[in-house]
Amino acid sequence: MGVRSILYFLARILGDINAVRKNRIGRRIGRRAAGKATGRIFRGIFK
């Protein structure tokens, strides 16, 4: 794992913690799922 990967990982964890504190975890999970689905679609198109 490179330094950048570790930093992105920590940012994601901190974002999850922040979402839990502000009671927005459902929104965050939905957006993450939508982002993953979009990434899969684009990966298929531009493969």
HELIX and SHEET records of a PDB file:
HELIX    1   1 VAL A    3  ARG A   21  1                                  19    
HELIX    2   2 ILE A   25  ILE A   45  1                                  21    
END                                                                             
